[in-house]
């Protein structure tokens, strides 16, 4: 039975994190990767273009709606 080298065996790599970090620092392929950092929650919400739709959305947000339970979702014990 052949044994795999440490660099190709993912289970052996979990036992040697320092070796993994060293291999990552030496990796030319990793250095050439393009990367971007996205912060989707930092973006502004676009304003509504349709005034009627914006008014409807605002009314829904202000409303305190309580939805009725369906017949088969009763809370009886």
mmCIF file as gemmi writes it, N, C-alpha and C atoms, coordinates in Angstrom:
data_model
loop_
_atom_site.group_PDB
_atom_site.id
_atom_site.type_symbol
_atom_site.label_atom_id
_atom_site.label_alt_id
_atom_site.label_comp_id
_atom_site.label_asym_id
_atom_site.label_entity_id
_atom_site.label_seq_id
_atom_site.pdbx_PDB_ins_code
_atom_site.Cartn_x
_atom_site.Cartn_y
_atom_site.Cartn_z
_atom_site.occupancy
_atom_site.B_iso_or_equiv
_atom_site.pdbx_formal_charge
_atom_site.auth_seq_id
_atom_site.auth_asym_id
_atom_site.pdbx_PDB_model_num
ATOM 1 N N . UNK Axp A 1 ? 0.844 -1.191 0 1 0 ? 1 A 1
ATOM 2 C CA . UNK Axp A 1 ? 0 0 0 1 0 ? 1 A 1
ATOM 3 C C . UNK Axp A 1 ? 0.881 1.243 0 1 0 ? 1 A 1
ATOM 4 N N . UNK Axp A 2 ? 0.593 2.179 -0.901 1 0 ? 2 A 1
ATOM 5 C CA . UNK Axp A 2 ? 1.378 3.407 -0.98 1 0 ? 2 A 1
ATOM 6 C C . UNK Axp A 2 ? 0.857 4.421 0.024 1 0 ? 2 A 1
ATOM 7 N N . UNK Axp A 3 ? 1.753 5.183 0.6 1 0 ? 3 A 1
ATOM 8 C CA . UNK Axp A 3 ? 1.346 6.271 1.496 1 0 ? 3 A 1
ATOM 9 C C . UNK Axp A 3 ? 1.451 7.581 0.741 1 0 ? 3 A 1
ATOM 10 N N . UNK Axp A 4 ? 0.526 8.478 0.993 1 0 ? 4 A 1
ATOM 11 C CA . UNK Axp A 4 ? 0.546 9.779 0.335 1 0 ? 4 A 1
ATOM 12 C C . UNK Axp A 4 ? 1.474 10.716 1.086 1 0 ? 4 A 1
ATOM 13 N N . UNK Axp A 5 ? 2.078 11.64 0.347 1 0 ? 5 A 1
ATOM 14 C CA . UNK Axp A 5 ? 2.898 12.639 1.02 1 0 ? 5 A 1
ATOM 15 C C . UNK Axp A 5 ? 1.998 13.575 1.809 1 0 ? 5 A 1
ATOM 16 N N . UNK Axp A 6 ? 2.581 14.284 2.749 1 0 ? 6 A 1
ATOM 17 C CA . UNK Axp A 6 ? 1.811 15.168 3.616 1 0 ? 6 A 1
ATOM 18 C C . UNK Axp A 6 ? 1.083 16.243 2.822 1 0 ? 6 A 1
ATOM 19 N N . UNK Axp A 7 ? 1.678 16.742 1.749 1 0 ? 7 A 1
ATOM 20 C CA . UNK Axp A 7 ? 1.064 17.832 0.995 1 0 ? 7 A 1
ATOM 21 C C . UNK Axp A 7 ? -0.154 17.391 0.192 1 0 ? 7 A 1
ATOM 22 N N . UNK Axp A 8 ? -0.283 16.122 -0.125 1 0 ? 8 A 1
ATOM 23 C CA . UNK Axp A 8 ? -1.435 15.664 -0.899 1 0 ? 8 A 1
ATOM 24 C C . UNK Axp A 8 ? -2.484 14.974 -0.045 1 0 ? 8 A 1
ATOM 25 N N . UNK Axp A 9 ? -2.188 14.708 1.199 1 0 ? 9 A 1
ATOM 26 C CA . UNK Axp A 9 ? -3.141 14.051 2.09 1 0 ? 9 A 1
ATOM 27 C C . UNK Axp A 9 ? -3.8 15.115 2.975 1 0 ? 9 A 1
ATOM 28 N N . UNK Axp A 10 ? -5.088 15.43 2.737 1 0 ? 10 A 1
ATOM 29 C CA . UNK Axp A 10 ? -5.733 16.512 3.497 1 0 ? 10 A 1
ATOM 30 C C . UNK Axp A 10 ? -5.827 16.224 4.994 1 0 ? 10 A 1
ATOM 31 N N . UNK Axp A 11 ? -5.897 14.958 5.37 1 0 ? 11 A 1
ATOM 32 C CA . UNK Axp A 11 ? -5.981 14.628 6.791 1 0 ? 11 A 1
ATOM 33 C C . UNK Axp A 11 ? -4.649 14.86 7.488 1 0 ? 11 A 1
ATOM 34 N N . UNK Axp A 12 ? -3.563 14.588 6.8 1 0 ? 12 A 1
ATOM 35 C CA . UNK Axp A 12 ? -2.245 14.865 7.366 1 0 ? 12 A 1
ATOM 36 C C . UNK Axp A 12 ? -2.021 16.371 7.487 1 0 ? 12 A 1
ATOM 37 N N . UNK Axp A 13 ? -2.569 17.123 6.535 1 0 ? 13 A 1
ATOM 38 C CA . UNK Axp A 13 ? -2.415 18.581 6.587 1 0 ? 13 A 1
ATOM 39 C C . UNK Axp A 13 ? -3.134 19.179 7.787 1 0 ? 13 A 1
ATOM 40 N N . UNK Axp A 14 ? -4.233 18.568 8.226 1 0 ? 14 A 1
ATOM 41 C CA . UNK Axp A 14 ? -4.937 19.081 9.397 1 0 ? 14 A 1
ATOM 42 C C . UNK Axp A 14 ? -4.088 18.938 10.656 1 0 ? 14 A 1
ATOM 43 N N . UNK Axp A 15 ? -3.168 18.024 10.65 1 0 ? 15 A 1
ATOM 44 C CA . UNK Axp A 15 ? -2.322 17.807 11.815 1 0 ? 15 A 1
ATOM 45 C C . UNK Axp A 15 ? -1.065 18.67 11.78 1 0 ? 15 A 1
ATOM 46 N N . UNK Axp A 16 ? -0.825 19.368 10.67 1 0 ? 16 A 1
ATOM 47 C CA . UNK Axp A 16 ? 0.38 20.18 10.531 1 0 ? 16 A 1
ATOM 48 C C . UNK Axp A 16 ? 0.02 21.566 10.008 1 0 ? 16 A 1
ATOM 49 N N . UNK Axp A 17 ? -0.658 22.409 10.807 1 0 ? 17 A 1
ATOM 50 C CA . UNK Axp A 17 ? -1.072 23.73 10.296 1 0 ? 17 A 1
ATOM 51 C C . UNK Axp A 17 ? 0.1 24.644 9.941 1 0 ? 17 A 1
ATOM 52 N N . UNK Axp A 18 ? 1.216 24.526 10.628 1 0 ? 18 A 1
ATOM 53 C CA . UNK Axp A 18 ? 2.375 25.363 10.302 1 0 ? 18 A 1
ATOM 54 C C . UNK Axp A 18 ? 2.903 25.028 8.914 1 0 ? 18 A 1
ATOM 55 N N . UNK Axp A 19 ? 2.873 23.755 8.571 1 0 ? 19 A 1
ATOM 56 C CA . UNK Axp A 19 ? 3.324 23.331 7.253 1 0 ? 19 A 1
ATOM 57 C C . UNK Axp A 19 ? 2.373 23.843 6.167 1 0 ? 19 A 1
ATOM 58 N N . UNK Axp A 20 ? 1.095 23.875 6.463 1 0 ? 20 A 1
ATOM 59 C CA . UNK Axp A 20 ? 0.107 24.389 5.513 1 0 ? 20 A 1
ATOM 60 C C . UNK Axp A 20 ? 0.331 25.873 5.272 1 0 ? 20 A 1
ATOM 61 N N . UNK Axp A 21 ? 0.517 26.641 6.345 1 0 ? 21 A 1
ATOM 62 C CA . UNK Axp A 21 ? 0.76 28.084 6.199 1 0 ? 21 A 1
ATOM 63 C C . UNK Axp A 21 ? 2.035 28.359 5.425 1 0 ? 21 A 1
ATOM 64 N N . UNK Axp A 22 ? 3.073 27.578 5.665 1 0 ? 22 A 1
ATOM 65 C CA . UNK Axp A 22 ? 4.32 27.752 4.926 1 0 ? 22 A 1
ATOM 66 C C . UNK Axp A 22 ? 4.112 27.468 3.441 1 0 ? 22 A 1
ATOM 67 N N . UNK Axp A 23 ? 3.349 26.421 3.126 1 0 ? 23 A 1
ATOM 68 C CA . UNK Axp A 23 ? 3.084 26.096 1.724 1 0 ? 23 A 1
ATOM 69 C C . UNK Axp A 23 ? 2.248 27.184 1.064 1 0 ? 23 A 1
ATOM 70 N N . UNK Axp A 24 ? 1.307 27.774 1.808 1 0 ? 24 A 1
ATOM 71 C CA . UNK Axp A 24 ? 0.488 28.849 1.251 1 0 ? 24 A 1
ATOM 72 C C . UNK Axp A 24 ? 1.317 30.089 0.96 1 0 ? 24 A 1
ATOM 73 N N . UNK Axp A 25 ? 2.266 30.401 1.83 1 0 ? 25 A 1
ATOM 74 C CA . UNK Axp A 25 ? 3.115 31.574 1.611 1 0 ? 25 A 1
ATOM 75 C C . UNK Axp A 25 ? 4.012 31.399 0.396 1 0 ? 25 A 1
ATOM 76 N N . UNK Axp A 26 ? 4.41 30.181 0.099 1 0 ? 26 A 1
ATOM 77 C CA . UNK Axp A 26 ? 5.285 29.898 -1.044 1 0 ? 26 A 1
ATOM 78 C C . UNK Axp A 26 ? 4.516 29.723 -2.35 1 0 ? 26 A 1
ATOM 79 N N . UNK Axp A 27 ? 3.201 29.626 -2.286 1 0 ? 27 A 1
ATOM 80 C CA . UNK Axp A 27 ? 2.39 29.306 -3.454 1 0 ? 27 A 1
ATOM 81 C C . UNK Axp A 27 ? 2.288 30.488 -4.412 1 0 ? 27 A 1
ATOM 82 N N . UNK Axp A 28 ? 2.825 30.303 -5.609 1 0 ? 28 A 1
ATOM 83 C CA . UNK Axp A 28 ? 2.737 31.336 -6.635 1 0 ? 28 A 1
ATOM 84 C C . UNK Axp A 28 ? 1.306 31.433 -7.16 1 0 ? 28 A 1
ATOM 85 N N . UNK Axp A 29 ? 0.609 30.31 -7.24 1 0 ? 29 A 1
ATOM 86 C CA . UNK Axp A 29 ? -0.776 30.302 -7.713 1 0 ? 29 A 1
ATOM 87 C C . UNK Axp A 29 ? -1.692 31.108 -6.805 1 0 ? 29 A 1
ATOM 88 N N . UNK Axp A 30 ? -1.504 31.003 -5.502 1 0 ? 30 A 1
ATOM 89 C CA . UNK Axp A 30 ? -2.319 31.784 -4.578 1 0 ? 30 A 1
ATOM 90 C C . UNK Axp A 30 ? -2.021 33.272 -4.677 1 0 ? 30 A 1
ATOM 91 N N . UNK Axp A 31 ? -0.759 33.607 -4.895 1 0 ? 31 A 1
ATOM 92 C CA . UNK Axp A 31 ? -0.398 35.026 -5.025 1 0 ? 31 A 1
ATOM 93 C C . UNK Axp A 31 ? -0.99 35.663 -6.28 1 0 ? 31 A 1
ATOM 94 N N . UNK Axp A 32 ? -1.173 34.862 -7.345 1 0 ? 32 A 1
ATOM 95 C CA . UNK Axp A 32 ? -1.695 35.409 -8.594 1 0 ? 32 A 1
ATOM 96 C C . UNK Axp A 32 ? -3.216 35.527 -8.622 1 0 ? 32 A 1
ATOM 97 N N . UNK Axp A 33 ? -3.905 34.959 -7.644 1 0 ? 33 A 1
ATOM 98 C CA . UNK Axp A 33 ? -5.366 35.049 -7.624 1 0 ? 33 A 1
ATOM 99 C C . UNK Axp A 33 ? -5.821 36.488 -7.41 1 0 ? 33 A 1
ATOM 100 N N . UNK Axp A 34 ? -6.848 36.868 -8.148 1 0 ? 34 A 1
ATOM 101 C CA . UNK Axp A 34 ? -7.441 38.178 -7.928 1 0 ? 34 A 1
ATOM 102 C C . UNK Axp A 34 ? -8.442 38.047 -6.797 1 0 ? 34 A 1
ATOM 103 N N . UNK Axp A 35 ? -8.543 39.073 -5.981 1 0 ? 35 A 1
ATOM 104 C CA . UNK Axp A 35 ? -9.493 39.017 -4.876 1 0 ? 35 A 1
ATOM 105 C C . UNK Axp A 35 ? -10.146 40.374 -4.664 1 0 ? 35 A 1
ATOM 106 N N . UNK Axp A 36 ? -11.353 40.327 -4.192 1 0 ? 36 A 1
ATOM 107 C CA . UNK Axp A 36 ? -12.106 41.518 -3.844 1 0 ? 36 A 1
ATOM 108 C C . UNK Axp A 36 ? -12.807 41.252 -2.526 1 0 ? 36 A 1
ATOM 109 N N . UNK Axp A 37 ? -13.007 42.314 -1.77 1 0 ? 37 A 1
ATOM 110 C CA . UNK Axp A 37 ? -13.744 42.205 -0.522 1 0 ? 37 A 1
ATOM 111 C C . UNK Axp A 37 ? -15.083 42.884 -0.739 1 0 ? 37 A 1
ATOM 112 N N . UNK Axp A 38 ? -16.158 42.146 -0.516 1 0 ? 38 A 1
ATOM 113 C CA . UNK Axp A 38 ? -17.5 42.684 -0.682 1 0 ? 38 A 1
ATOM 114 C C . UNK Axp A 38 ? -18.138 42.908 0.677 1 0 ? 38 A 1
ATOM 115 N N . UNK Axp A 39 ? -18.792 44.029 0.824 1 0 ? 39 A 1
ATOM 116 C CA . UNK Axp A 39 ? -19.533 44.359 2.036 1 0 ? 39 A 1
ATOM 117 C C . UNK Axp A 39 ? -20.963 44.694 1.628 1 0 ? 39 A 1
ATOM 118 N N . UNK Axp A 40 ? -21.796 43.69 1.37 1 0 ? 40 A 1
ATOM 119 C CA . UNK Axp A 40 ? -23.128 43.964 0.83 1 0 ? 40 A 1
ATOM 120 C C . UNK Axp A 40 ? -24.024 44.759 1.771 1 0 ? 40 A 1
ATOM 121 N N . UNK Axp A 41 ? -23.81 44.661 3.067 1 0 ? 41 A 1
ATOM 122 C CA . UNK Axp A 41 ? -24.671 45.393 3.993 1 0 ? 41 A 1
ATOM 123 C C . UNK Axp A 41 ? -24.24 46.847 4.158 1 0 ? 41 A 1
ATOM 124 N N . UNK Axp A 42 ? -23.096 47.203 3.609 1 0 ? 42 A 1
ATOM 125 C CA . UNK Axp A 42 ? -22.621 48.574 3.699 1 0 ? 42 A 1
ATOM 126 C C . UNK Axp A 42 ? -23.171 49.456 2.581 1 0 ? 42 A 1
ATOM 127 N N . UNK Axp A 43 ? -23.823 48.87 1.594 1 0 ? 43 A 1
ATOM 128 C CA . UNK Axp A 43 ? -24.308 49.66 0.466 1 0 ? 43 A 1
ATOM 129 C C . UNK Axp A 43 ? -25.629 50.332 0.815 1 0 ? 43 A 1
ATOM 130 N N . UNK Axp A 44 ? -25.869 51.436 0.177 1 0 ? 44 A 1
ATOM 131 C CA . UNK Axp A 44 ? -27.116 52.165 0.388 1 0 ? 44 A 1
ATOM 132 C C . UNK Axp A 44 ? -28.255 51.499 -0.365 1 0 ? 44 A 1
ATOM 133 N N . UNK Axp A 45 ? -29.433 51.584 0.181 1 0 ? 45 A 1
ATOM 134 C CA . UNK Axp A 45 ? -30.613 51.071 -0.492 1 0 ? 45 A 1
ATOM 135 C C . UNK Axp A 45 ? -31.011 52.081 -1.561 1 0 ? 45 A 1
ATOM 136 N N . UNK Axp A 46 ? -31.266 51.568 -2.761 1 0 ? 46 A 1
ATOM 137 C CA . UNK Axp A 46 ? -31.66 52.475 -3.845 1 0 ? 46 A 1
ATOM 138 C C . UNK Axp A 46 ? -33.047 53.03 -3.562 1 0 ? 46 A 1
ATOM 139 N N . UNK Axp A 47 ? -33.266 54.308 -3.838 1 0 ? 47 A 1
ATOM 140 C CA . UNK Axp A 47 ? -34.589 54.887 -3.611 1 0 ? 47 A 1
ATOM 141 C C . UNK Axp A 47 ? -35.611 54.296 -4.58 1 0 ? 47 A 1
ATOM 142 N N . UNK Axp A 48 ? -36.852 54.223 -4.127 1 0 ? 48 A 1
ATOM 143 C CA . UNK Axp A 48 ? -37.925 53.722 -4.983 1 0 ? 48 A 1
ATOM 144 C C . UNK Axp A 48 ? -38.141 54.693 -6.139 1 0 ? 48 A 1
ATOM 145 N N . UNK Axp A 49 ? -38.306 54.167 -7.326 1 0 ? 49 A 1
ATOM 146 C CA . UNK Axp A 49 ? -38.525 55.032 -8.479 1 0 ? 49 A 1
ATOM 147 C C . UNK Axp A 49 ? -40.008 55.322 -8.676 1 0 ? 49 A 1
ATOM 148 N N . UNK Axp A 50 ? -40.864 54.437 -8.211 1 0 ? 50 A 1
ATOM 149 C CA . UNK Axp A 50 ? -42.296 54.616 -8.367 1 0 ? 50 A 1
ATOM 150 C C . UNK Axp A 50 ? -42.87 55.114 -7.038 1 0 ? 50 A 1
ATOM 151 N N . UNK Axp A 51 ? -43.424 56.306 -7.01 1 0 ? 51 A 1
ATOM 152 C CA . UNK Axp A 51 ? -43.93 56.903 -5.776 1 0 ? 51 A 1
ATOM 153 C C . UNK Axp A 51 ? -45.068 56.089 -5.175 1 0 ? 51 A 1
ATOM 154 N N . UNK Axp A 52 ? -45.937 55.539 -6.026 1 0 ? 52 A 1
ATOM 155 C CA . UNK Axp A 52 ? -47.052 54.746 -5.514 1 0 ? 52 A 1
ATOM 156 C C . UNK Axp A 52 ? -46.548 53.465 -4.826 1 0 ? 52 A 1
ATOM 157 N N . UNK Axp A 53 ? -45.568 52.83 -5.437 1 0 ? 53 A 1
ATOM 158 C CA . UNK Axp A 53 ? -44.981 51.631 -4.847 1 0 ? 53 A 1
ATOM 159 C C . UNK Axp A 53 ? -44.262 51.964 -3.543 1 0 ? 53 A 1
ATOM 160 N N . UNK Axp A 54 ? -43.574 53.089 -3.497 1 0 ? 54 A 1
ATOM 161 C CA . UNK Axp A 54 ? -42.883 53.513 -2.277 1 0 ? 54 A 1
ATOM 162 C C . UNK Axp A 54 ? -43.884 53.774 -1.154 1 0 ? 54 A 1
ATOM 163 N N . UNK Axp A 55 ? -45.023 54.392 -1.472 1 0 ? 55 A 1
ATOM 164 C CA . UNK Axp A 55 ? -46.049 54.66 -0.464 1 0 ? 55 A 1
ATOM 165 C C . UNK Axp A 55 ? -46.647 53.351 0.048 1 0 ? 55 A 1
ATOM 166 N N . UNK Axp A 56 ? -46.879 52.389 -0.854 1 0 ? 56 A 1
ATOM 167 C CA . UNK Axp A 56 ? -47.411 51.094 -0.45 1 0 ? 56 A 1
ATOM 168 C C . UNK Axp A 56 ? -46.426 50.372 0.476 1 0 ? 56 A 1
ATOM 169 N N . UNK Axp A 57 ? -45.149 50.364 0.109 1 0 ? 57 A 1
ATOM 170 C CA . UNK Axp A 57 ? -44.122 49.731 0.938 1 0 ? 57 A 1
ATOM 171 C C . UNK Axp A 57 ? -44.047 50.377 2.308 1 0 ? 57 A 1
ATOM 172 N N . UNK Axp A 58 ? -44.13 51.69 2.375 1 0 ? 58 A 1
ATOM 173 C CA . UNK Axp A 58 ? -44.082 52.398 3.652 1 0 ? 58 A 1
ATOM 174 C C . UNK Axp A 58 ? -45.288 52.035 4.51 1 0 ? 58 A 1
ATOM 175 N N . UNK Axp A 59 ? -46.47 51.912 3.899 1 0 ? 59 A 1
ATOM 176 C CA . UNK Axp A 59 ? -47.672 51.541 4.647 1 0 ? 59 A 1
ATOM 177 C C . UNK Axp A 59 ? -47.549 50.133 5.214 1 0 ? 59 A 1
ATOM 178 N N . UNK Axp A 60 ? -46.998 49.228 4.447 1 0 ? 60 A 1
ATOM 179 C CA . UNK Axp A 60 ? -46.794 47.857 4.922 1 0 ? 60 A 1
ATOM 180 C C . UNK Axp A 60 ? -45.803 47.842 6.081 1 0 ? 60 A 1
ATOM 181 N N . UNK Axp A 61 ? -44.744 48.614 5.974 1 0 ? 61 A 1
ATOM 182 C CA . UNK Axp A 61 ? -43.752 48.664 7.049 1 0 ? 61 A 1
ATOM 183 C C . UNK Axp A 61 ? -44.34 49.238 8.333 1 0 ? 61 A 1
ATOM 184 N N . UNK Axp A 62 ? -45.248 50.212 8.215 1 0 ? 62 A 1
ATOM 185 C CA . UNK Axp A 62 ? -45.858 50.831 9.4 1 0 ? 62 A 1
ATOM 186 C C . UNK Axp A 62 ? -46.94 49.959 10.017 1 0 ? 62 A 1
ATOM 187 N N . UNK Axp A 63 ? -47.55 49.094 9.232 1 0 ? 63 A 1
ATOM 188 C CA . UNK Axp A 63 ? -48.677 48.289 9.707 1 0 ? 63 A 1
ATOM 189 C C . UNK Axp A 63 ? -48.181 47.231 10.691 1 0 ? 63 A 1
ATOM 190 N N . UNK Axp A 64 ? -49.015 46.959 11.674 1 0 ? 64 A 1
ATOM 191 C CA . UNK Axp A 64 ? -48.718 45.908 12.646 1 0 ? 64 A 1
ATOM 192 C C . UNK Axp A 64 ? -49.626 44.734 12.305 1 0 ? 64 A 1
ATOM 193 N N . UNK Axp A 65 ? -49.2 43.937 11.346 1 0 ? 65 A 1
ATOM 194 C CA . UNK Axp A 65 ? -50.022 42.845 10.847 1 0 ? 65 A 1
ATOM 195 C C . UNK Axp A 65 ? -49.823 41.593 11.68 1 0 ? 65 A 1
ATOM 196 N N . UNK Axp A 66 ? -50.933 40.947 12.03 1 0 ? 66 A 1
ATOM 197 C CA . UNK Axp A 66 ? -50.901 39.658 12.709 1 0 ? 66 A 1
ATOM 198 C C . UNK Axp A 66 ? -51.619 38.676 11.802 1 0 ? 66 A 1
ATOM 199 N N . UNK Axp A 67 ? -50.897 37.688 11.338 1 0 ? 67 A 1
ATOM 200 C CA . UNK Axp A 67 ? -51.478 36.721 10.423 1 0 ? 67 A 1
ATOM 201 C C . UNK Axp A 67 ? -52.193 35.639 11.213 1 0 ? 67 A 1
ATOM 202 N N . UNK Axp A 68 ? -53.39 35.216 10.766 1 0 ? 68 A 1
ATOM 203 C CA . UNK Axp A 68 ? -54.121 34.163 11.479 1 0 ? 68 A 1
ATOM 204 C C . UNK Axp A 68 ? -53.429 32.81 11.298 1 0 ? 68 A 1
ATOM 205 N N . UNK Axp A 69 ? -53.584 31.952 12.299 1 0 ? 69 A 1
ATOM 206 C CA . UNK Axp A 69 ? -53.045 30.603 12.202 1 0 ? 69 A 1
ATOM 207 C C . UNK Axp A 69 ? -53.894 29.786 11.252 1 0 ? 69 A 1
ATOM 208 N N . UNK Axp A 70 ? -53.261 28.894 10.536 1 0 ? 70 A 1
ATOM 209 C CA . UNK Axp A 70 ? -54.013 27.995 9.672 1 0 ? 70 A 1
ATOM 210 C C . UNK Axp A 70 ? -54.662 26.922 10.533 1 0 ? 70 A 1
ATOM 211 N N . UNK Axp A 71 ? -55.676 26.273 10.033 1 0 ? 71 A 1
ATOM 212 C CA . UNK Axp A 71 ? -56.448 25.291 10.795 1 0 ? 71 A 1
ATOM 213 C C . UNK Axp A 71 ? -55.59 24.15 11.316 1 0 ? 71 A 1
ATOM 214 N N . UNK Axp A 72 ? -54.631 23.665 10.52 1 0 ? 72 A 1
ATOM 215 C CA . UNK Axp A 72 ? -53.82 22.531 10.96 1 0 ? 72 A 1
ATOM 216 C C . UNK Axp A 72 ? -52.623 22.951 11.805 1 0 ? 72 A 1
ATOM 217 N N . UNK Axp A 73 ? -52.4 24.24 12.005 1 0 ? 73 A 1
ATOM 218 C CA . UNK Axp A 73 ? -51.299 24.739 12.83 1 0 ? 73 A 1
ATOM 219 C C . UNK Axp A 73 ? -51.776 25.21 14.186 1 0 ? 73 A 1
ATOM 220 N N . UNK Axp A 74 ? -52.775 24.571 14.756 1 0 ? 74 A 1
ATOM 221 C CA . UNK Axp A 74 ? -53.331 25.022 16.032 1 0 ? 74 A 1
ATOM 222 C C . UNK Axp A 74 ? -52.296 24.818 17.136 1 0 ? 74 A 1
ATOM 223 N N . UNK Axp A 75 ? -52.416 25.623 18.174 1 0 ? 75 A 1
ATOM 224 C CA . UNK Axp A 75 ? -51.461 25.581 19.277 1 0 ? 75 A 1
ATOM 225 C C . UNK Axp A 75 ? -51.96 24.73 20.436 1 0 ? 75 A 1
ATOM 226 N N . UNK Axp A 76 ? -52.997 23.928 20.235 1 0 ? 76 A 1
ATOM 227 C CA . UNK Axp A 76 ? -53.533 23.116 21.332 1 0 ? 76 A 1
ATOM 228 C C . UNK Axp A 76 ? -52.535 22.037 21.722 1 0 ? 76 A 1
ATOM 229 N N . UNK Axp A 77 ? -52.533 21.713 23.014 1 0 ? 77 A 1
ATOM 230 C CA . UNK Axp A 77 ? -51.587 20.728 23.545 1 0 ? 77 A 1
ATOM 231 C C . UNK Axp A 77 ? -52.222 19.383 23.665 1 0 ? 77 A 1
